[in-house]
């Protein structure tokens, strides 16, 4: 007799529909640490475009600016407990 596999429904992640930088008429900049922290998780990982709601141009720019801010020690590479 084969067991019946019960699958749970996937959780839906609420994604903002509008690009944060287009809406506020600004560009990502490494010195604006508070803005860049919006696009990192609590562990320090960069949030993907599917969850951040950014367009592709701004997502690439945010990624570069976060990496540059990490290099200058404005943002941590890893957040430890």
N, C-alpha and C positions, 0 to 999 in steps of 0.2 A: 504494500500500500504506500503510495506516494503521499508525502505531506503537502498540504496546501500552503503556499507561501502568502503571507499577508503583508502587503506593502502599505507603508504610511504615505499619505500625500506629502509632496514637497512643500516646504515653507516658501511662501512668496516674499521676496525682498522688495520693499518699497523703494523705488528709485526716483529721485527728483527728475522732472521732465525738462527743466531748464538748466542751461549751463550757468554756473555760479559767476564766472568771469565775464560772460557776455551780458548777463543781467545787471551786474554792478559796474560795467564799462571799465574794466581793469585787466591787467595782464599778470600772470604769476611772476613773483619776484622772490628771490631767495631770502631777502632780509625780512620779509613779512612772515614771520614764523607762525603766528596764530592762524593765518590763512592757510598755510601749508599743512598745519596739523589737522585741519578738517579732512584732508585727503590721505591721512595715515590712520591705521588701526591703533588700538591701545597697546599692541605689541610692537608697533613701529613699522609695519608693512605698508606699502603703498596700495591704496584702494584701487581696484580695477575700474576701467571705464564703465562697465556694465552696472556698477554700484554707485559710482560718483556722479553720473549724469553729465559729465563733461563731453564736449565734442572732441574729435580725435586730435586736432591741433593743440587745444589747451591741455589735453591729457598728456601728450608728449612733452609739452613745456613744463607742466607741473612735475612730471617725473624727473626731468633734468634739474629743475630748481630744487627739488627735495634732495637729490643726490649731491648737488653743489652745497646746499646748506648743511648736509651731513659731513661733507668734507671739511667745511669750515667750523665744525663743532657747534653749529647753531641748533641742529636737531640730532637726537641720538640715533645710532644705527640699530640698536636693540634695546628694548626696555625690559629690565629684569625685575622680578618680583622681590 
